[in-house]
Amino acid sequence: MRFPAWKYVLIAFVMVISLLYALPNLHPDEPALQISGSSAGVPVDEALKSRAEAALTDAQKEFHGAELQSKGVLLRFNTADEQVQAQAVLRRALGENYVIALNLAPTTPAWLSAIGAKPMKLGLDLRGGVHFKLDVDIDKALEQRQESYAQDIRRQLREARVDYRGVSEIGAGNLRVRFRTAEDRAAAVDVLRAQFAEFDQTNLIDDGPAIGLSFNQEKRREITDYAVSQNLTTLRNRINELGVAEAIVQRQGASRIVVELPGLQDTAEAKRILGRTASLEFRFTSTQADDGLMTPPGTERLQRSQGGTVLLERRKIVTGERVTGAQSSFDEYSRPQVNINLDSRGGRMMADTTRDSVGRQMAVVFIENKQRIRFDTDESGKTVEVRTPYEERKVINVATVQSMLGSQFRITGLDSPAEAGELALLLRAGALAAPMYFVEERTVGPSLGQDNIDKGIFSTQIGFALVALFMIVVYRLFGVIANIALLFNVVIIMAVMSSIGAALSLPGIAGIVLTVGMAVDANVLIFERIREELKRGLSPSGAIVAGYDRAYGTILDANLTTLIVAVILFAIGTGPVKGFAITLAIGILTSMFTAITMSRGIVQVIYGGKSRLTKLSI
């Protein structure tokens, strides 16, 4: 009976590390509020922390900790009710420039946090989390679509040589085309009906003959579905960029999206990123004379982020919809920048426009849809929150075109690396088809009900106890060894999942229970083989060696096939299926270690030092 010394060292190392990284799970998280700026450029400092503490003290709201972190101010509370009440107070006190998000704060001791140990994340079905409901601005989606249609209508009428006075937008999904004569209008009717069947036509009188165009119901439904579907995809991409595990993003009704973030997450950053409608426009500065007062036709005056204003042409070269990649970095002067990649069509548009515009100045316009929030008193004397959407446009960079641009270029002139990183994230994750606004935020309890969860955990404990009892009764001392290895198997699983940030859900618990059964099965195979070798007349030490060596191949084959199934489930499954697959895969690997290597080491410690081994307690 020989057992290499390095295996003892390995077992001891794994046991110590697993215990350390599983310990944080004994320290539950507590309700908290996280305060951060509405954008990366809004400062979060000690002054903000003092304002928040003063507001809560004045409102007589209890809290037991406030700390300034790299991502904002964190306030801790004893109960979820205190957390929600404090959020309402701080939203009124701090205004719209700050995001006050519900969160869960860890209570892990500092010495464990110092080595990177953290509690395992729990899914919505086990712990609950944060629930956001966002409303997609369908009117804005219709307005964005009708803007491109207006340009197409002008082009089609010119190609058909139909004289018209103008095409104007008169509300969400409605256009008005004005003519000089009734004959021109009659000629345009056939052109518009043939080329733009998605519009319903109405003859109007608007300072002369006119045609009213409005999207028909089928087109409105198509635009609505596209906007919500595109926003769903973009939200999932942004959540993936944030590293949020086991999140739920789904459509609710015609124009609303529900986002649920389980467990401990940086909800302040998530809330800021999820709802932001960031887009870019690349436009030339105007060559017309600018007296700083009047805005010439075909131009627009916008504020610069560095101060002052700039006069731009209304014609867009390329918009953010053509952006396929964005990475933040630093230029040769260590200033923040964002490297932009455009798709093939965007690259052609940029090249065609800048080929003959070398020497002209091109501006980068950053567009964001926001909400102004005010608190009014209704007829019953209750304070209500009133949200007013608005669009914020600012020029973040103006540069001279040195040569023809293509699909790759960079944006400079950003205020900070944080702002560059946030802009790159928003562009990389994809553009929203329409703005979205938060209409509800709350914490959610476990979706399966705490009673069901308690019963599930209790049944797992009972099952574990019965398995342990069975092993002791049937295999005596070897059964005790198997139970020790089984216990450490669960500890290692918890340590691994805590370290990699995987979220444990109820299907994940099912995966752990299945792993426990497979680990016991491996020990049963080994112990039965030892019994067979003893019956054949082999010595006790020889039976131990033969039992472990000859059962190894069978255990490896059985676990390998199950591991392949777990990988397939993870690759093609979603949500709960992935949770089950992750815990199953981790459990298979850890059970191989505990059932074979660890139990063999314990057996060696007990029986290996005896000079004459005559009997085994099996």
C-alpha positions as CSV (number, residue, x, y, z in Angstrom):
1,M,0.0,0.0,0.0
2,R,1.8,3.0,-1.3
3,F,0.4,6.5,-1.5
4,P,2.7,9.3,-2.9
5,A,3.4,12.2,-0.5
6,W,2.4,14.8,-3.1
7,K,-1.1,13.4,-3.1
8,Y,-1.3,14.1,0.7
9,V,-0.2,17.6,0.0
10,L,-2.7,18.0,-2.8
11,I,-5.6,16.8,-0.6
12,A,-4.6,19.1,2.3
13,F,-4.3,22.1,-0.1
14,V,-7.7,21.5,-1.7
15,M,-9.3,21.0,1.7
16,V,-7.9,24.2,3.2
17,I,-8.6,26.3,0.1
18,S,-12.1,24.9,-0.3
19,L,-13.0,25.6,3.4
20,L,-11.7,29.2,3.0
21,Y,-13.6,30.0,-0.1
22,A,-16.8,28.3,1.1
23,L,-16.8,30.1,4.5
24,P,-18.4,33.4,3.0
25,N,-21.6,31.4,2.4
26,L,-22.1,31.4,6.2
27,H,-22.4,35.2,6.1
28,P,-25.7,36.3,4.4
29,D,-26.0,39.5,2.5
30,E,-28.1,42.4,3.8
31,P,-30.3,45.1,2.1
32,A,-28.5,48.1,0.8
33,L,-28.8,51.2,-1.4
34,Q,-26.1,52.0,-4.0
35,I,-25.8,55.6,-5.2
36,S,-23.9,56.4,-8.4
37,G,-24.0,59.1,-11.0
38,S,-26.5,58.9,-13.9
39,S,-23.4,58.9,-16.2
40,A,-19.7,58.2,-15.7
41,G,-18.9,61.9,-15.7
42,V,-21.1,62.7,-12.6
43,P,-18.8,62.9,-9.5
44,V,-19.4,60.6,-6.5
45,D,-17.4,61.7,-3.5
46,E,-17.5,62.3,0.3
47,A,-19.8,65.3,-0.2
48,L,-22.4,63.1,-1.8
49,K,-22.1,60.6,1.1
50,S,-22.6,63.4,3.6
51,R,-25.7,64.6,1.7
52,A,-27.2,61.1,1.7
53,E,-26.6,60.6,5.4
54,A,-28.1,64.0,6.2
55,A,-31.2,63.4,4.1
56,L,-31.8,60.0,5.8
57,T,-31.2,61.5,9.3
58,D,-33.6,64.4,8.6
59,A,-36.3,62.0,7.4
60,Q,-35.6,59.8,10.5
61,K,-34.8,56.7,8.4
62,E,-32.5,54.2,10.1
63,F,-29.4,52.8,8.5
64,H,-26.3,51.3,10.1
65,G,-23.5,51.9,7.6
66,A,-22.4,54.3,4.9
67,E,-19.2,53.8,2.8
68,L,-17.7,55.4,-0.2
69,Q,-16.7,52.8,-2.8
70,S,-15.1,53.0,-6.2
71,K,-18.5,52.7,-7.9
72,G,-20.5,54.9,-5.6
73,V,-21.9,55.3,-2.1
74,L,-23.3,52.2,-0.3
75,L,-25.8,52.5,2.5
76,R,-26.7,49.4,4.6
77,F,-30.1,48.6,6.2
78,N,-31.6,46.0,8.5
79,T,-34.7,45.2,6.5
80,A,-36.0,45.5,3.0
81,D,-38.8,47.9,4.1
82,E,-36.2,50.3,5.5
83,Q,-34.3,50.0,2.2
84,V,-37.3,50.9,0.0
85,Q,-38.4,53.8,2.2
86,A,-34.9,55.2,2.2
87,Q,-34.7,55.0,-1.6
88,A,-37.8,57.2,-1.9
89,V,-36.2,59.8,0.4
90,L,-32.9,59.9,-1.4
91,R,-34.5,60.1,-4.9
92,R,-36.2,63.3,-3.8
93,A,-33.2,64.7,-2.0
94,L,-30.5,64.0,-4.7
95,G,-32.4,64.6,-7.9
96,E,-32.1,63.1,-11.4
97,N,-28.3,63.3,-11.7
98,Y,-27.9,60.2,-9.4
99,V,-29.1,56.6,-9.6
100,I,-30.3,55.2,-6.3
101,A,-30.5,51.5,-6.8
102,L,-31.7,48.6,-4.6
103,N,-28.8,46.2,-3.8
104,L,-27.6,43.5,-1.5
105,A,-24.4,44.2,0.4
106,P,-22.0,41.4,1.5
107,T,-21.2,40.9,5.2
108,T,-18.2,38.7,4.5
109,P,-15.3,39.4,7.0
110,A,-12.5,41.6,5.7
111,W,-9.9,38.9,6.0
112,L,-11.9,36.6,3.7
113,S,-12.6,39.4,1.2
114,A,-8.9,40.2,1.1
115,I,-8.1,36.8,-0.4
116,G,-11.0,37.1,-2.9
117,A,-13.4,34.9,-1.1
118,K,-17.1,35.8,-1.7
119,P,-20.5,34.2,-1.1
120,M,-22.1,32.1,-3.8
121,K,-24.7,34.0,-5.9
122,L,-28.2,32.6,-5.6
123,G,-30.7,32.7,-8.4
124,L,-34.1,34.4,-8.3
125,D,-35.8,31.2,-7.3
126,L,-33.7,30.9,-4.1
127,R,-32.9,34.4,-3.0
128,G,-34.9,36.8,-5.2
129,G,-33.2,39.9,-6.6
130,V,-34.0,43.2,-8.2
131,H,-36.9,43.7,-10.6
132,F,-36.9,46.4,-13.3
133,K,-39.8,47.2,-15.6
134,L,-39.0,49.3,-18.6
135,D,-41.4,51.0,-21.1
136,V,-40.3,51.2,-24.7
137,D,-41.1,54.6,-26.3
138,I,-43.0,53.3,-29.3
139,D,-43.8,56.9,-30.5
140,K,-40.1,57.6,-30.7
141,A,-39.6,54.5,-32.7
142,L,-42.3,55.6,-35.1
143,E,-40.7,59.0,-35.4
144,Q,-37.3,57.6,-36.1
145,R,-38.7,55.3,-38.8
146,Q,-40.8,58.1,-40.4
147,E,-37.7,60.3,-40.7
148,S,-36.0,57.9,-43.1
149,Y,-39.3,57.4,-44.9
150,A,-39.5,61.2,-45.4
151,Q,-36.2,61.1,-47.2
152,D,-37.3,58.2,-49.4
153,I,-40.5,59.9,-50.3
154,R,-38.7,63.0,-51.4
155,R,-36.3,60.9,-53.6
156,Q,-39.2,58.9,-55.2
157,L,-41.2,62.0,-56.0
158,R,-38.1,63.6,-57.6
159,E,-37.4,60.5,-59.7
160,A,-41.0,60.4,-60.8
161,R,-40.7,64.2,-61.7
162,V,-43.6,65.1,-59.4
163,D,-43.5,68.6,-58.2
164,Y,-44.1,69.0,-54.4
165,R,-43.7,71.8,-51.9
166,G,-42.4,69.8,-48.9
167,V,-42.6,66.7,-46.8
168,S,-43.1,67.3,-43.0
169,E,-43.5,65.1,-40.0
170,I,-46.7,65.7,-38.0
171,G,-46.6,63.3,-35.1
172,A,-45.6,59.7,-34.5
173,G,-46.1,57.7,-37.7
174,N,-47.7,60.6,-39.7
175,L,-46.3,62.5,-42.6
176,R,-47.8,65.4,-44.7
177,V,-46.8,66.0,-48.3
178,R,-47.8,69.4,-49.7
179,F,-48.3,70.3,-53.4
180,R,-48.8,73.4,-55.5
181,T,-51.7,72.1,-57.6
182,A,-54.3,69.3,-57.4
183,E,-52.8,67.8,-60.5
184,D,-49.5,67.3,-58.8
185,R,-51.2,65.7,-55.9
186,A,-53.1,63.3,-58.2
187,A,-49.9,62.3,-59.9
188,A,-48.2,61.7,-56.5
189,V,-51.1,59.5,-55.2
190,D,-50.2,56.7,-57.7
191,V,-46.5,57.0,-56.9
192,L,-46.9,56.9,-53.2
193,R,-49.5,54.0,-53.3
194,A,-47.1,51.9,-55.5
195,Q,-43.9,52.6,-53.5
196,F,-45.2,53.0,-50.0
197,A,-48.0,50.6,-49.5
198,E,-47.4,50.6,-45.7
199,F,-49.0,54.0,-45.5
200,D,-52.7,54.9,-45.4
201,Q,-53.4,58.0,-47.6
202,T,-55.8,60.9,-46.9
203,N,-56.4,63.9,-49.1
204,L,-55.9,67.1,-47.1
205,I,-56.0,70.9,-47.6
206,D,-53.0,72.5,-45.9
207,D,-52.3,75.9,-47.5
208,G,-53.0,74.1,-50.7
209,P,-53.5,70.5,-51.8
210,A,-51.8,67.9,-49.5
211,I,-51.7,64.2,-48.8
212,G,-51.7,62.8,-45.3
213,L,-49.7,59.6,-44.8
214,S,-50.0,57.4,-41.7
215,F,-48.5,54.0,-41.0
216,N,-51.2,51.3,-41.3
217,Q,-51.9,49.0,-38.3
218,E,-49.8,46.2,-39.7
219,K,-46.8,48.5,-40.2
220,R,-47.2,50.0,-36.7
221,R,-47.3,46.5,-35.2
222,E,-44.2,45.6,-37.2
223,I,-42.3,48.6,-36.0
224,T,-43.4,48.0,-32.4
225,D,-42.3,44.3,-32.5
226,Y,-39.0,45.3,-34.0
227,A,-38.3,48.0,-31.4
228,V,-39.1,45.7,-28.5
229,S,-37.2,42.7,-30.0
230,Q,-34.1,44.8,-30.8
231,N,-34.2,46.3,-27.3
232,L,-34.5,42.9,-25.8
233,T,-31.4,41.8,-27.7
234,T,-29.5,44.9,-26.7
235,L,-30.4,44.6,-23.1
236,R,-29.2,41.0,-23.0
237,N,-25.9,42.1,-24.6
238,R,-25.5,44.9,-22.1
239,I,-26.2,42.5,-19.2
240,N,-23.6,40.1,-20.6
241,E,-21.1,43.0,-20.8
242,L,-21.8,43.7,-17.2
243,G,-21.1,40.1,-16.2
244,V,-24.6,39.5,-14.6
245,A,-25.3,35.8,-14.3
246,E,-28.7,34.1,-14.5
247,A,-30.5,37.3,-15.4
248,I,-34.1,37.2,-16.8
249,V,-34.9,39.5,-19.7
250,Q,-38.4,39.1,-21.2
251,R,-41.2,41.0,-23.0
252,Q,-44.3,41.9,-21.1
253,G,-47.3,43.1,-23.1
254,A,-47.0,45.2,-26.2
255,S,-44.2,47.6,-25.3
256,R,-42.7,46.7,-21.9
257,I,-39.7,44.7,-20.9
258,V,-39.0,43.0,-17.5
259,V,-35.5,42.6,-16.3
260,E,-34.7,40.6,-13.1
261,L,-31.2,40.5,-11.7
262,P,-30.6,37.7,-9.1
263,G,-28.6,38.0,-6.0
264,L,-25.8,40.4,-5.3
265,Q,-25.2,42.6,-8.3
266,D,-24.0,46.1,-9.0
267,T,-27.5,47.2,-9.6
268,A,-26.6,50.9,-9.7
269,E,-24.4,50.4,-12.7
270,A,-26.8,48.0,-14.2
271,K,-29.7,50.5,-13.9
272,R,-27.6,53.2,-15.4
273,I,-26.4,51.1,-18.3
274,L,-29.7,49.3,-19.1
275,G,-31.9,52.3,-19.6
276,R,-29.4,54.5,-21.5
277,T,-30.2,55.1,-25.2
278,A,-26.8,56.1,-26.4
279,S,-26.3,56.8,-30.1
280,L,-23.8,58.7,-32.2
281,E,-24.1,60.9,-35.3
282,F,-21.2,62.0,-37.4
283,R,-21.9,65.3,-39.1
284,F,-19.9,68.1,-40.8
285,T,-19.7,71.5,-39.2
286,S,-21.5,74.2,-41.2
287,T,-19.6,76.3,-43.7
288,Q,-22.2,79.1,-43.6
289,A,-21.5,82.3,-41.8
290,D,-22.3,82.0,-38.1
291,D,-23.0,85.2,-36.1
292,G,-23.8,83.1,-33.0
293,L,-27.5,84.3,-33.0
294,M,-29.4,83.1,-36.0
295,T,-29.4,79.5,-37.1
296,P,-29.2,79.3,-40.9
297,P,-31.6,76.9,-42.7
298,G,-30.4,73.3,-42.9
299,T,-28.2,73.7,-39.8
300,E,-28.5,73.0,-36.1
301,R,-26.7,74.6,-33.2
302,L,-25.6,72.2,-30.5
303,Q,-23.8,72.5,-27.1
304,R,-20.2,71.2,-26.9
305,S,-19.3,69.1,-23.9
306,Q,-16.2,71.2,-23.3
307,G,-18.3,74.4,-23.4
308,G,-19.6,76.7,-26.1
309,T,-21.7,75.9,-29.1
310,V,-21.0,74.7,-32.7
311,L,-23.1,75.0,-35.9
312,L,-23.6,71.7,-37.7
313,E,-25.2,70.6,-40.9
314,R,-28.4,68.6,-40.3
315,R,-27.3,66.0,-42.8
316,K,-25.9,62.9,-41.1
317,I,-22.9,61.1,-42.5
318,V,-23.2,57.9,-40.4
319,T,-25.2,57.1,-37.3
320,G,-24.5,54.7,-34.4
321,E,-26.5,52.0,-36.0
322,R,-23.6,51.2,-38.2
323,V,-21.2,50.6,-35.3
324,T,-20.1,47.0,-35.0
325,G,-17.3,47.4,-32.5
326,A,-16.1,49.9,-29.9
327,Q,-13.1,49.7,-27.5
328,S,-11.8,52.3,-25.1
329,S,-8.1,53.0,-25.0
330,F,-5.6,55.9,-24.8
331,D,-4.1,58.0,-27.6
332,E,-0.4,58.9,-27.9
333,Y,-0.9,61.7,-25.4
334,S,-2.5,59.3,-22.8
335,R,-5.9,60.9,-23.4
336,P,-9.0,58.6,-23.4
337,Q,-10.4,57.6,-26.8
338,V,-12.8,55.1,-28.3
339,N,-11.8,53.1,-31.3
340,I,-14.8,52.6,-33.6
341,N,-15.5,49.9,-36.2
342,L,-18.3,50.3,-38.8
343,D,-20.1,47.7,-40.8
344,S,-19.4,47.5,-44.6
345,R,-22.2,49.9,-45.5
346,G,-21.2,52.4,-42.9
347,G,-17.6,52.2,-44.0
348,R,-18.7,53.0,-47.6
349,M,-20.9,55.8,-46.5
350,M,-18.0,57.3,-44.5
351,A,-15.5,56.9,-47.3
352,D,-17.9,58.4,-50.0
353,T,-18.6,61.4,-47.8
354,T,-15.1,62.2,-46.6
355,R,-13.3,61.5,-49.9
356,D,-14.0,65.0,-51.2
357,S,-14.1,66.6,-47.8
358,V,-10.5,66.6,-46.7
359,G,-9.8,69.7,-44.6
360,R,-13.4,70.0,-43.4
361,Q,-14.3,69.7,-39.7
362,M,-16.5,66.7,-38.7
363,A,-18.3,66.6,-35.3
364,V,-19.3,63.6,-33.2
365,V,-22.8,64.1,-31.7
366,F,-23.7,62.1,-28.6
367,I,-27.4,61.6,-28.3
368,E,-29.1,60.3,-25.1
369,N,-32.8,60.1,-24.1
370,K,-33.4,60.9,-20.5
371,Q,-36.3,61.7,-18.1
372,R,-36.8,64.7,-15.9
373,I,-38.4,63.7,-12.6
374,R,-40.5,65.9,-10.4
375,F,-42.7,65.2,-7.4
376,D,-46.2,66.7,-7.4
377,T,-49.1,66.4,-5.0
378,D,-52.3,64.9,-6.4
379,E,-55.9,65.7,-5.4
380,S,-55.8,63.3,-2.5
381,G,-52.7,64.9,-1.0
382,K,-50.5,62.0,-2.0
383,T,-47.0,62.7,-3.5
384,V,-46.7,61.3,-7.0
385,E,-43.7,61.0,-9.3
386,V,-44.1,62.7,-12.7
387,R,-41.6,61.7,-15.5
388,T,-41.0,63.9,-18.5
389,P,-38.9,62.4,-21.3
390,Y,-36.4,64.6,-23.2
391,E,-33.5,64.3,-25.6
392,E,-30.0,65.5,-24.8
393,R,-27.6,66.2,-27.6
394,K,-24.1,67.3,-27.2
395,V,-21.0,67.5,-29.4
396,I,-18.2,65.4,-27.8
397,N,-15.6,65.9,-30.5
398,V,-14.8,68.2,-33.5
399,A,-11.8,67.2,-35.6
400,T,-10.5,68.1,-39.0
401,V,-10.7,65.3,-41.7
402,Q,-7.0,64.7,-42.6
403,S,-7.7,62.0,-45.2
404,M,-10.5,59.8,-46.4
405,L,-12.0,57.7,-43.5
406,G,-13.2,54.1,-43.7
407,S,-14.6,51.5,-41.4
408,Q,-12.1,52.1,-38.6
409,F,-11.3,55.4,-36.8
410,R,-11.3,56.8,-33.3
411,I,-13.2,59.3,-31.2
412,T,-11.2,61.6,-28.9
413,G,-12.1,64.6,-26.7
414,L,-13.7,62.5,-24.0
415,D,-13.6,63.8,-20.4
416,S,-12.3,60.7,-18.6
417,P,-11.4,57.0,-19.1
418,A,-14.7,56.1,-17.3
419,E,-16.7,58.0,-19.8
420,A,-14.8,56.4,-22.7
421,G,-15.3,53.0,-21.3
422,E,-19.1,53.6,-20.8
423,L,-19.5,54.9,-24.3
424,A,-17.6,51.9,-25.7
425,L,-19.8,49.5,-23.7
426,L,-23.0,51.1,-24.9
427,L,-22.0,51.2,-28.6
428,R,-20.5,47.7,-28.4
429,A,-23.6,46.2,-26.9
430,G,-25.8,47.6,-29.7
431,A,-28.1,50.5,-30.2
432,L,-31.6,50.6,-28.8
433,A,-34.2,50.8,-31.4
434,A,-36.2,53.2,-29.2
435,P,-35.7,54.9,-25.8
436,M,-36.8,53.0,-22.7
437,Y,-37.8,54.4,-19.3
438,F,-38.0,52.8,-15.9
439,V,-41.6,52.5,-14.8
440,E,-41.0,50.2,-11.8
441,E,-38.2,49.0,-9.6
442,R,-38.5,46.6,-6.6
443,T,-36.9,43.8,-4.9
444,V,-38.5,40.4,-5.5
445,G,-38.6,37.4,-3.2
446,P,-37.8,33.8,-4.2
447,S,-40.1,33.0,-7.1
448,L,-40.9,29.5,-5.7
449,G,-41.9,30.7,-2.3
450,Q,-39.8,30.5,0.9
451,D,-41.8,27.6,2.2
452,N,-41.1,25.5,-0.9
453,I,-37.4,26.4,-0.7
454,D,-37.2,25.5,3.0
455,K,-38.9,22.2,2.3
456,G,-36.6,21.5,-0.7
457,I,-33.5,22.2,1.4
458,F,-34.9,20.1,4.3
459,S,-35.6,17.2,2.0
460,T,-32.0,17.5,0.7
461,Q,-30.7,17.3,4.2
462,I,-32.8,14.3,5.0
463,G,-31.7,12.6,1.9
464,F,-28.0,13.3,2.7
465,A,-28.5,12.0,6.2
466,L,-30.1,8.8,5.0
467,V,-27.4,8.2,2.4
468,A,-24.7,8.7,5.1
469,L,-26.6,6.3,7.5
470,F,-26.8,3.7,4.8
471,M,-23.1,3.9,4.0
472,I,-22.2,3.5,7.7
473,V,-24.5,0.6,8.2
474,V,-23.5,-1.3,5.1
475,Y,-19.8,-0.4,4.9
476,R,-18.9,0.5,8.5
477,L,-15.6,2.4,8.8
478,F,-15.3,2.6,5.0
479,G,-18.8,4.1,5.0
480,V,-17.6,6.8,7.4
481,I,-14.7,7.5,5.1
482,A,-17.1,7.8,2.2
483,N,-19.3,10.3,4.1
484,I,-16.3,12.5,5.0
485,A,-15.3,12.5,1.3
486,L,-18.9,13.3,0.4
487,L,-19.1,16.2,2.8
488,F,-15.9,17.7,1.4
489,N,-17.3,17.2,-2.1
490,V,-20.2,19.5,-1.4
491,V,-17.8,22.0,0.2
492,I,-15.5,22.0,-2.9
493,I,-18.6,22.5,-5.1
494,M,-19.6,25.6,-3.1
495,A,-16.1,26.9,-3.1
496,V,-15.7,26.5,-6.9
497,M,-19.1,28.1,-7.6
498,S,-18.4,31.0,-5.3
499,S,-15.0,31.6,-6.9
500,I,-16.3,31.6,-10.6
501,G,-19.4,33.7,-9.7
502,A,-21.9,31.0,-10.8
503,A,-25.4,31.5,-9.5
504,L,-27.1,28.6,-7.7
505,S,-30.7,28.1,-8.5
506,L,-33.2,25.3,-7.6
507,P,-32.2,23.2,-10.6
508,G,-28.6,23.7,-9.5
509,I,-29.5,22.2,-6.1
510,A,-30.9,19.2,-8.1
511,G,-27.5,19.0,-9.9
512,I,-25.7,18.9,-6.5
513,V,-28.1,16.2,-5.2
514,L,-27.4,14.1,-8.3
515,T,-23.7,14.6,-7.8
516,V,-24.0,13.4,-4.3
517,G,-25.6,10.2,-5.6
518,M,-22.9,9.8,-8.2
519,A,-20.1,10.3,-5.6
520,V,-21.7,7.6,-3.4
521,D,-22.1,5.3,-6.4
522,A,-18.3,5.6,-7.0
523,N,-17.5,4.7,-3.5
524,V,-20.0,1.8,-3.6
525,L,-18.2,0.4,-6.7
526,I,-14.8,0.7,-5.0
527,F,-16.0,-0.9,-1.7
528,E,-17.8,-3.8,-3.4
529,R,-14.7,-4.5,-5.5
530,I,-12.6,-4.6,-2.2
531,R,-15.1,-7.1,-0.8
532,E,-14.8,-9.2,-3.9
533,E,-11.1,-9.2,-3.7
534,L,-11.2,-10.3,0.0
535,K,-13.6,-13.2,-0.9
536,R,-11.1,-14.3,-3.5
537,G,-8.5,-14.6,-0.8
538,L,-6.5,-11.5,-1.4
539,S,-4.8,-9.8,1.6
540,P,-6.6,-6.7,3.1
541,S,-3.9,-4.4,1.8
542,G,-3.9,-6.0,-1.6
543,A,-7.7,-5.8,-1.7
544,I,-7.6,-2.1,-1.0
545,V,-5.1,-1.5,-3.8
546,A,-7.0,-3.7,-6.3
547,G,-10.4,-2.2,-5.4
548,Y,-9.3,1.3,-6.1
549,D,-7.2,0.5,-9.2
550,R,-9.7,-1.8,-10.9
551,A,-12.8,0.3,-10.2
552,Y,-11.1,3.4,-11.5
553,G,-11.8,2.7,-15.2
554,T,-15.5,2.0,-14.6
555,I,-15.9,5.2,-12.6
556,L,-14.0,7.3,-15.1
557,D,-16.2,6.0,-18.0
558,A,-19.5,6.5,-16.2
559,N,-18.5,10.1,-15.1
560,L,-17.1,11.0,-18.5
561,T,-20.4,10.2,-20.3
562,T,-22.3,12.2,-17.8
563,L,-19.9,15.1,-18.1
564,I,-20.5,15.1,-21.9
565,V,-24.2,15.3,-21.3
566,A,-23.7,18.2,-18.9
567,V,-21.6,20.1,-21.5
568,I,-24.3,19.6,-24.1
569,L,-27.0,20.9,-21.7
570,F,-24.9,23.9,-21.0
571,A,-24.2,24.6,-24.7
572,I,-27.8,24.4,-25.9
573,G,-29.8,25.1,-22.7
574,T,-30.9,28.4,-21.2
575,G,-31.7,29.6,-17.7
576,P,-32.5,26.8,-15.3
577,V,-31.1,24.2,-17.7
578,K,-27.7,26.0,-17.7
579,G,-27.8,26.2,-13.9
580,F,-28.3,22.5,-13.6
581,A,-25.6,21.7,-16.1
582,I,-23.0,23.9,-14.4
583,T,-23.5,22.4,-11.0
584,L,-23.6,18.9,-12.5
585,A,-20.3,19.4,-14.4
586,I,-18.5,20.9,-11.4
587,G,-19.9,18.1,-9.2
588,I,-18.7,15.4,-11.5
589,L,-15.1,16.7,-11.5
590,T,-15.1,17.2,-7.7
591,S,-16.6,13.8,-7.0
592,M,-13.9,12.1,-9.0
593,F,-11.4,13.7,-6.8
594,T,-13.1,13.1,-3.5
595,A,-14.4,9.6,-4.2
596,I,-11.1,8.3,-5.5
597,T,-8.1,10.4,-4.3
598,M,-9.4,11.8,-1.0
599,S,-11.1,8.6,0.3
600,R,-8.0,6.6,-0.8
601,G,-5.8,9.0,1.2
602,I,-8.0,8.7,4.3
603,V,-7.9,4.9,4.0
604,Q,-4.1,5.0,3.7
605,V,-3.8,7.1,6.9
606,I,-6.0,4.6,8.8
607,Y,-4.6,1.3,7.4
608,G,-1.3,2.1,5.7
609,G,0.7,2.4,8.9
610,K,-0.2,-1.1,10.2
611,S,2.6,-3.6,9.8
612,R,0.3,-6.6,9.8
613,L,-3.2,-5.8,8.4
614,T,-5.5,-8.8,8.9
615,K,-9.0,-7.3,8.8
616,L,-10.9,-4.4,7.3
617,S,-14.0,-2.8,8.7
618,I,-16.0,-3.1,5.5
